[in-house]
Amino acid sequence: LLATTMKMIDLLCVWDCCWPWLTFQKYVSLLVFDPFVELFITLCIVVNTLFMALDHHNMDKQLEKALKSGNYFFTATFGIEASLKLIAMSPKYYFQEGWNIFDFIIVFLSLLELGLEGVQGLSVLRSFRLLRVFKLAKSWPTLNLLISIMGKTMGALGNLTFVLCIIIFIFAVMGMQLFGKNYTDNVDRF
């Protein structure tokens, strides 16, 4: 079963059908992995973050329109980048990298947000755009190191948080048992 699955993945997810496609794939790869294109994508992430920071309540219509246009531009830019990387690497190798999976999910959620723009109550999808900032970790080694350290410590931190919550709960119950009575004496208590 595993061998059959791997053959299906190789057949459907590795795009190496003919030499014109491989030539096209090579040129797309040269474009996508060019350092200037990666710098452009990094700058787009920074400017997109600034655009999201400008969003506030009771904006004037002109600023709202500019931010909406910026969102369309950045979503299209990141969508094109993900599509070109998918072509350059083919799906089998594209989805083996964690950053590409992360990028694909963010692009998908951004496109979903644009598609459901008129639906009320789906503003939570807008908050997923903030995760694009973490794409900077690819080009910023210090941030990448910090994120990987935080990811490795989350397991131990989760256990510690659970123990702290239990301790707080125990002391809250003890406090209510000891001090939760109605005092009827006439002593001033602040």
C-alpha angles and dihedrals in degrees: 000000000000092000091050091049092050091050090051091050091049091047098046104027104041108073107202102125104138142353096260089056092046090050091049090047090051093053092046088051091051090051098045097045095044110124092231092054090049089049089050091052090049091051090048090054092051094046091044089054090052090049090052090048090055092059111106143149119284095016117174114255095249093056091044090053092048092050091048091051089048090052090052091049095048094044090051092046094050091043091053090047092052092046093049092048089050089053094044096048101027117232097275093061097030093061093046091075117078094214091054091052089048091048092048092051092049092049091047092050091047091052090046089052091052091047093051095040096130095048114103121229098029096103087116087079088062090061091060088067087070088068088072087081088071088063085074087073089074091064098029110066095193092054089046090053092048093050092048091049091049090049092051093049096047093088094055091039091053091053091048091049090051092052091047091051090052091050092048090049092050092050091046091054091046091049092051091049093049103035105019096092125110108253110216099179118105098246118133110242102188 
